Amino acid sequence: MEDLLTNNLPGTRDLLPDEIARWQMIEHHARRLFFQYGFLEIRTPIIESTDLFARGIGSDTDIVGKEMYTFIDQSNRSVTLRPEATASVVRAFIQNTMYRGGGATKLYYIGPMFRHEKKQKGRWRQFYQIGAETLGSDHPAIDAEMIEMALRLIESLGIKARLLINSVGCKNCRPQYVDLLRSELQNYVPNLCEDCRRRSGSNSLRVLDCKVESCQPFIAQLPVITDHLCAECSGHFGRVKSFLEDAAIPYEILPRLVRGLDYYVRTAFEIVSGDLGAQNALAGGGRYDGLSEILGGPPAPAIGFALGLDRLVMVLPEDSISRWEWRPELLIAYMGEPAFRRALTIARELRTEGRSCYIDFSGGSLKSQFRLANKLKAEHVLIIGEEELASDRYSIKKMADGRQWEITRAELGSYLKTLKES
């Protein structure tokens, strides 16, 4: 039997210090980029009412039907760990009357989501997303701006990606298409996978998103939604494409691209990588006009996207993270108790000045302290022994090239400051 005291739960993991630099770098890039576009951060609760997701995402979706972590709390309420953030953001938008004052509301979030699903490459039962939402405008240029921002974030990390776009229609034209799709699916149901057979009647659009190889020849014969858009949706999609072209953003139209949540209308998009196999989506999003009304709020056309942070970390180029890895500017190596006390004083002073210092409290040999410096990738080692204590001059070694020289305490602070400024 698995020892749950010394093992984490299936589908969860620990993010350890030696890999966290990747996460911090991506989050830093995201915050800086979102600021340029006028987005402000929002932090919503991890736990929400189950009804929020059932109504917002759709009761017939796989997320609500099979994947949510739902339980009854001490007040006999059904509550759920959030499987996605858009419904929570819209709930906060309504509850806090963020729609007052006019103009679009631009928000972003970074945090964990939870889905009890079969583990996939880059997807865990507790996974992390970076997302952005623009509420209060149905202008197609907003769609293009959101796509541009998501692409800029991914490309700023040195990741090569492709943009796939589609329109999934609206409440006026999609029902007729879904009826046609459901009818056509009846010709292929016996040949489809178990999930597609189940979805063919209850959530027909999701069949188009199937990745099972044996289903692809049959899905290829189904009608495409772009041939059945109403004039308004067709015009909106055309303008989105024109704004992407104005921004010199290449795109591929994928007529069978749909999103797995019921609230999506019109623009739908994914940003994919060639380095992830079948589960290749790095980011996905789309327009969700009408979700605010579904949740009891005012009309608020909106569009958003979410990036899978776990997957971004997987495809992050190695050479892009070196400056984000934690490494002490200085490891202070000492010999004897008086030298140890002097090391503590110097470290305290340098940290006050903003320097990163490390001291080995085990009192090992000088050789072992240098081994630790190599392990930590310390930039310098400051050596304090009896002679250094007496003269108040210390030996410092630059680990990159092995150069060693004497330095006073005052010179040490100036030297480290110069390195940081350069």
C-alpha positions as CSV (number, residue, x, y, z in Angstrom):
1,M,0.0,0.0,0.0
2,E,1.3,3.5,-0.9
3,D,2.6,5.4,2.0
4,L,0.6,8.7,1.8
5,L,2.7,10.2,4.5
6,T,5.9,10.1,2.4
7,N,4.4,10.3,-1.1
8,N,2.2,12.9,-2.7
9,L,-1.1,12.1,-4.2
10,P,-1.3,10.7,-7.8
11,G,-1.3,13.5,-10.4
12,T,0.4,16.0,-8.0
13,R,4.0,16.9,-7.6
14,D,6.5,19.0,-5.7
15,L,8.2,21.9,-7.5
16,L,11.7,21.7,-6.1
17,P,14.2,24.6,-5.7
18,D,16.4,23.4,-8.6
19,E,13.6,23.8,-11.1
20,I,11.6,26.8,-9.8
21,A,13.8,29.3,-11.6
22,R,12.0,28.3,-14.8
23,W,8.6,29.1,-13.3
24,Q,9.8,32.4,-11.9
25,M,11.2,33.5,-15.2
26,I,8.0,32.8,-17.1
27,E,5.9,34.6,-14.4
28,H,8.2,37.6,-14.6
29,H,7.9,37.8,-18.4
30,A,4.1,37.5,-18.1
31,R,3.7,40.2,-15.5
32,R,6.0,42.6,-17.4
33,L,4.2,42.0,-20.7
34,F,0.7,42.2,-19.3
35,F,1.6,45.6,-17.7
36,Q,2.5,46.9,-21.2
37,Y,-1.0,46.1,-22.4
38,G,-2.7,47.6,-19.4
39,F,-3.7,44.4,-17.6
40,L,-4.0,44.3,-13.8
41,E,-3.7,41.2,-11.7
42,I,-6.6,39.5,-10.0
43,R,-6.5,36.7,-7.4
44,T,-9.7,34.7,-7.0
45,P,-10.3,31.9,-4.5
46,I,-9.1,28.4,-5.3
47,I,-12.5,27.0,-4.0
48,E,-15.8,28.2,-5.4
49,S,-19.5,27.1,-5.4
50,T,-20.0,24.1,-7.6
51,D,-22.9,25.8,-9.4
52,L,-20.5,28.5,-10.7
53,F,-18.7,26.0,-12.8
54,A,-21.7,23.8,-13.7
55,R,-23.5,26.9,-15.1
56,G,-20.5,28.7,-16.5
57,I,-18.6,25.8,-18.1
58,G,-21.6,23.6,-19.0
59,S,-23.1,20.6,-17.3
60,D,-22.5,18.4,-20.4
61,T,-18.8,19.1,-20.5
62,D,-16.2,16.5,-19.5
63,I,-14.8,19.0,-17.0
64,V,-18.1,19.2,-15.0
65,G,-19.2,15.7,-15.7
66,K,-16.0,13.8,-14.8
67,E,-13.1,15.9,-13.8
68,M,-14.0,18.3,-11.0
69,Y,-12.9,17.9,-7.4
70,T,-16.2,18.5,-5.7
71,F,-17.2,17.9,-2.1
72,I,-19.7,19.0,0.6
73,D,-18.3,21.3,3.2
74,Q,-19.3,21.7,6.8
75,S,-22.1,24.0,5.9
76,N,-23.6,21.4,3.6
77,R,-22.7,23.4,0.5
78,S,-21.3,21.8,-2.7
79,V,-17.9,23.3,-3.4
80,T,-15.3,22.7,-6.0
81,L,-11.6,23.3,-6.5
82,R,-11.5,25.5,-9.5
83,P,-10.9,23.6,-12.7
84,E,-10.3,26.8,-14.7
85,A,-10.3,30.5,-13.8
86,T,-12.5,32.3,-16.3
87,A,-15.8,31.6,-14.5
88,S,-14.2,32.8,-11.2
89,V,-12.9,36.0,-12.9
90,V,-16.4,36.7,-14.3
91,R,-18.0,36.1,-11.0
92,A,-15.6,38.6,-9.4
93,F,-16.2,41.0,-12.2
94,I,-20.0,40.9,-11.4
95,Q,-19.8,40.7,-7.6
96,N,-17.4,43.7,-7.4
97,T,-19.3,45.7,-10.1
98,M,-16.0,46.1,-12.1
99,Y,-18.1,47.0,-15.1
100,R,-19.0,50.4,-13.8
101,G,-17.2,53.4,-15.3
102,G,-17.2,52.2,-18.9
103,G,-14.3,50.9,-21.0
104,A,-12.9,47.4,-21.1
105,T,-11.8,45.7,-17.9
106,K,-8.4,43.9,-18.4
107,L,-7.4,41.3,-15.9
108,Y,-4.7,38.6,-15.6
109,Y,-4.1,35.7,-13.1
110,I,-1.4,33.2,-12.3
111,G,-2.2,30.1,-10.2
112,P,-3.1,26.5,-9.7
113,M,-6.2,24.7,-11.2
114,F,-7.5,21.2,-10.4
115,R,-8.9,18.5,-12.7
116,H,-9.2,14.8,-12.0
117,E,-8.3,13.5,-15.4
118,K,-6.0,11.0,-17.0
119,K,-2.5,12.3,-16.7
120,Q,-1.1,13.7,-20.0
121,K,2.2,15.0,-21.0
122,G,2.6,18.4,-19.3
123,R,-0.8,18.1,-17.5
124,W,-1.2,17.2,-13.9
125,R,-4.3,17.0,-11.6
126,Q,-3.0,20.1,-10.0
127,F,-1.7,22.2,-12.8
128,Y,-0.8,25.8,-13.3
129,Q,-2.1,28.5,-15.6
130,I,-1.3,32.0,-16.6
131,G,-4.3,33.7,-18.1
132,A,-5.8,37.0,-19.2
133,E,-9.3,38.3,-19.7
134,T,-10.7,41.4,-21.4
135,L,-14.3,42.1,-20.4
136,G,-16.6,44.7,-21.9
137,S,-15.9,44.8,-25.6
138,D,-16.8,42.7,-28.6
139,H,-14.5,44.6,-31.0
140,P,-12.6,42.1,-33.2
141,A,-9.4,44.1,-32.6
142,I,-9.5,43.0,-29.0
143,D,-9.4,39.4,-30.2
144,A,-6.3,40.1,-32.2
145,E,-4.7,41.9,-29.3
146,M,-5.2,39.0,-27.0
147,I,-3.7,36.6,-29.5
148,E,-0.8,38.9,-30.1
149,M,-0.1,39.2,-26.3
150,A,-0.2,35.4,-25.8
151,L,2.1,34.9,-28.8
152,R,4.5,37.6,-27.6
153,L,4.8,36.0,-24.2
154,I,5.6,32.6,-25.6
155,E,8.0,33.9,-28.2
156,S,9.8,36.1,-25.6
157,L,10.7,32.9,-23.8
158,G,12.5,31.6,-27.0
159,I,9.7,29.1,-27.7
160,K,8.7,28.5,-31.3
161,A,4.9,28.1,-31.8
162,R,2.1,28.2,-34.3
163,L,-1.2,30.0,-34.1
164,L,-4.4,28.1,-35.0
165,I,-7.7,30.0,-35.3
166,N,-11.4,29.3,-35.9
167,S,-14.8,30.7,-35.3
168,V,-17.3,28.5,-33.4
169,G,-20.3,30.7,-34.3
170,C,-22.8,32.2,-31.9
171,K,-26.2,31.4,-30.3
172,N,-27.9,32.3,-33.6
173,C,-26.0,30.1,-36.0
174,R,-24.3,27.4,-33.9
175,P,-27.5,25.5,-32.9
176,Q,-28.3,24.7,-36.5
177,Y,-24.7,23.6,-37.1
178,V,-24.8,21.4,-34.0
179,D,-28.0,19.8,-35.2
180,L,-26.4,19.0,-38.6
181,L,-23.2,17.7,-36.9
182,R,-25.2,15.5,-34.6
183,S,-27.2,14.1,-37.5
184,E,-24.0,13.4,-39.6
185,L,-22.3,11.7,-36.6
186,Q,-24.9,9.0,-36.5
187,N,-23.4,7.6,-39.7
188,Y,-20.0,7.1,-38.0
189,V,-20.9,6.3,-34.3
190,P,-20.0,2.6,-34.5
191,N,-16.5,3.5,-35.8
192,L,-15.7,6.1,-33.1
193,C,-13.9,5.8,-29.8
194,E,-15.9,5.5,-26.6
195,D,-15.6,9.2,-25.7
196,C,-16.7,10.3,-29.2
197,R,-19.7,7.9,-29.0
198,R,-20.7,9.4,-25.7
199,R,-20.2,13.0,-26.9
200,S,-22.0,12.5,-30.2
201,G,-25.4,13.0,-28.6
202,S,-24.7,15.2,-25.6
203,N,-21.7,17.4,-26.7
204,S,-21.2,16.9,-30.4
205,L,-18.7,19.8,-30.9
206,R,-16.2,18.0,-28.7
207,V,-16.0,15.1,-31.1
208,L,-14.1,17.5,-33.4
209,D,-11.4,17.9,-30.7
210,C,-10.7,14.1,-30.5
211,K,-7.1,13.1,-30.8
212,V,-7.6,9.4,-31.2
213,E,-6.0,8.3,-34.4
214,S,-8.7,5.9,-35.5
215,C,-11.4,8.6,-35.3
216,Q,-9.6,11.0,-37.6
217,P,-10.8,9.6,-41.0
218,F,-14.4,9.9,-39.9
219,I,-14.0,13.3,-38.3
220,A,-12.5,14.6,-41.6
221,Q,-15.8,13.9,-43.3
222,L,-17.9,15.9,-41.0
223,P,-19.2,19.4,-42.0
224,V,-17.2,22.3,-40.7
225,I,-18.7,25.2,-38.8
226,T,-17.0,27.9,-40.9
227,D,-19.3,26.9,-43.7
228,H,-22.4,27.6,-41.5
229,L,-21.6,30.9,-39.8
230,C,-24.2,33.7,-39.8
231,A,-23.4,37.0,-41.5
232,E,-22.4,38.6,-38.2
233,C,-20.0,35.8,-37.1
234,S,-18.5,35.6,-40.6
235,G,-17.9,39.3,-40.6
236,H,-16.4,39.3,-37.1
237,F,-14.1,36.4,-38.1
238,G,-13.0,38.2,-41.2
239,R,-12.1,41.3,-39.2
240,V,-10.2,39.3,-36.6
241,K,-8.1,37.8,-39.5
242,S,-7.5,41.3,-41.0
243,F,-6.2,42.7,-37.6
244,L,-3.9,39.7,-37.3
245,E,-2.6,40.4,-40.8
246,D,-2.1,44.1,-39.9
247,A,0.1,42.9,-37.0
248,A,2.0,40.5,-39.3
249,I,0.9,37.5,-37.2
250,P,0.8,34.3,-39.3
251,Y,-2.1,32.0,-38.6
252,E,-3.6,28.8,-39.8
253,I,-7.4,28.3,-40.0
254,L,-8.4,25.0,-38.4
255,P,-12.1,24.6,-39.1
256,R,-12.4,21.7,-36.6
257,L,-10.8,23.7,-33.7
258,V,-13.3,23.9,-30.9
259,R,-12.9,24.6,-27.2
260,G,-14.0,22.2,-24.5
261,L,-16.2,24.7,-22.6
262,D,-19.7,25.7,-23.5
263,Y,-19.3,29.4,-23.0
264,Y,-17.1,30.0,-26.1
265,V,-18.6,31.8,-29.1
266,R,-17.0,33.2,-32.3
267,T,-13.2,33.4,-32.0
268,A,-11.4,30.3,-30.8
269,F,-7.7,29.8,-30.9
270,E,-4.8,27.6,-29.8
271,I,-1.1,28.2,-29.8
272,V,0.8,24.9,-30.3
273,S,4.3,23.7,-30.1
274,G,6.0,21.0,-32.2
275,D,7.9,19.7,-29.2
276,L,5.0,18.2,-27.2
277,G,3.6,15.4,-29.5
278,A,-0.2,14.9,-29.7
279,Q,-1.0,17.0,-26.6
280,N,0.7,20.0,-28.2
281,A,-1.3,23.1,-27.0
282,L,0.6,25.7,-25.0
283,A,-2.2,28.1,-24.9
284,G,-5.9,28.3,-25.8
285,G,-8.7,30.8,-25.6
286,G,-11.6,32.5,-27.2
287,R,-14.5,34.8,-27.0
288,Y,-17.2,34.1,-24.3
289,D,-19.9,36.8,-24.9
290,G,-22.9,35.9,-22.8
291,L,-21.1,34.2,-19.8
292,S,-21.7,37.3,-17.6
293,E,-25.5,37.0,-18.3
294,I,-25.4,33.2,-17.6
295,L,-23.9,34.0,-14.2
296,G,-26.5,36.7,-13.4
297,G,-24.5,39.7,-14.4
298,P,-24.9,42.5,-17.0
299,P,-24.1,42.0,-20.7
300,A,-20.3,42.0,-21.0
301,P,-18.8,40.6,-24.2
302,A,-15.4,39.1,-23.4
303,I,-12.4,37.2,-24.6
304,G,-9.6,35.4,-22.7
305,F,-6.9,32.8,-22.9
306,A,-4.9,30.6,-20.6
307,L,-1.4,29.3,-21.0
308,G,-0.3,26.0,-19.5
309,L,2.6,26.9,-17.3
310,D,3.6,23.3,-16.8
311,R,3.9,22.8,-20.6
312,L,5.8,26.1,-21.1
313,V,8.3,25.0,-18.6
314,M,8.8,21.7,-20.5
315,V,9.7,23.4,-23.8
316,L,11.7,26.3,-22.3
317,P,15.1,26.5,-23.9
318,E,17.9,25.7,-21.5
319,D,20.0,28.7,-22.4
320,S,17.1,31.1,-21.4
321,I,17.1,30.3,-17.7
322,S,20.7,30.6,-16.6
323,R,20.4,34.1,-15.2
324,W,17.3,33.1,-13.2
325,E,19.0,30.3,-11.4
326,W,19.7,31.2,-7.8
327,R,23.4,31.3,-7.1
328,P,25.1,33.1,-4.3
329,E,27.3,36.0,-5.3
330,L,29.6,35.1,-2.4
331,L,30.2,32.0,-0.3
332,I,32.2,32.9,2.8
333,A,34.5,30.1,3.8
334,Y,36.0,30.3,7.3
335,M,38.5,28.5,9.5
336,G,37.8,28.4,13.2
337,E,35.3,30.0,15.6
338,P,36.6,33.6,15.5
339,A,36.6,33.5,11.6
340,F,33.0,32.1,11.7
341,R,31.8,35.0,13.8
342,R,33.5,37.5,11.4
343,A,31.9,35.6,8.5
344,L,28.4,36.1,10.1
345,T,29.0,39.8,10.5
346,I,30.2,40.3,6.9
347,A,27.3,38.3,5.5
348,R,24.8,40.3,7.6
349,E,26.3,43.6,6.3
350,L,26.4,42.5,2.7
351,R,22.8,41.2,2.8
352,T,21.7,44.6,4.1
353,E,23.4,46.1,1.0
354,G,21.5,43.7,-1.2
355,R,24.1,41.0,-1.8
356,S,23.5,37.3,-1.8
357,C,25.8,35.4,0.7
358,Y,26.0,31.8,1.8
359,I,27.7,30.3,4.9
360,D,28.1,26.7,5.6
361,F,27.2,26.2,9.3
362,S,28.6,22.6,9.5
363,G,32.1,23.9,10.2
364,G,33.7,21.6,7.6
365,S,37.2,21.9,6.1
366,L,38.1,24.6,3.7
367,K,38.2,21.9,0.9
368,S,34.6,20.9,1.7
369,Q,33.4,24.5,1.7
370,F,34.9,24.9,-1.7
371,R,33.1,21.8,-2.9
372,L,29.9,23.3,-1.6
373,A,30.6,26.5,-3.5
374,N,30.9,24.5,-6.7
375,K,27.7,22.7,-6.0
376,L,25.8,26.0,-5.4
377,K,27.6,27.6,-8.4
378,A,28.7,30.5,-6.2
379,E,30.3,33.3,-8.1
380,H,33.0,34.0,-5.5
381,V,34.5,32.5,-2.4
382,L,35.7,34.8,0.4
383,I,38.3,33.1,2.7
384,I,38.6,34.1,6.3
385,G,41.4,32.5,8.5
386,E,43.7,33.7,11.3
387,E,45.8,35.9,9.0
388,E,42.8,37.5,7.4
389,L,41.3,38.3,10.9
390,A,44.6,39.9,12.0
391,S,45.1,42.0,8.9
392,D,41.4,42.7,8.0
393,R,42.3,41.7,4.5
394,Y,40.6,38.7,2.9
395,S,41.3,36.4,0.0
396,I,38.6,36.3,-2.6
397,K,38.5,33.8,-5.5
398,K,36.4,34.2,-8.6
399,M,35.1,30.7,-9.3
400,A,34.6,31.1,-13.1
401,D,38.3,31.6,-13.9
402,G,40.1,30.8,-10.6
403,R,41.6,34.2,-10.2
404,Q,42.4,35.0,-6.5
405,W,43.4,38.3,-4.9
406,E,43.3,40.1,-1.6
407,I,40.6,42.6,-0.7
408,T,39.5,44.7,2.2
409,R,35.9,44.8,3.6
410,A,35.3,48.2,2.0
411,E,36.7,47.1,-1.3
412,L,34.5,43.9,-1.2
413,G,31.3,45.9,-1.1
414,S,32.3,48.2,-3.9
415,Y,33.5,45.3,-6.0
416,L,30.2,43.4,-5.7
417,K,28.2,46.5,-6.3
418,T,30.1,47.1,-9.5
419,L,29.4,43.6,-10.7
420,K,25.7,44.0,-10.2
421,E,25.5,47.3,-12.0
422,S,27.4,45.9,-15.0
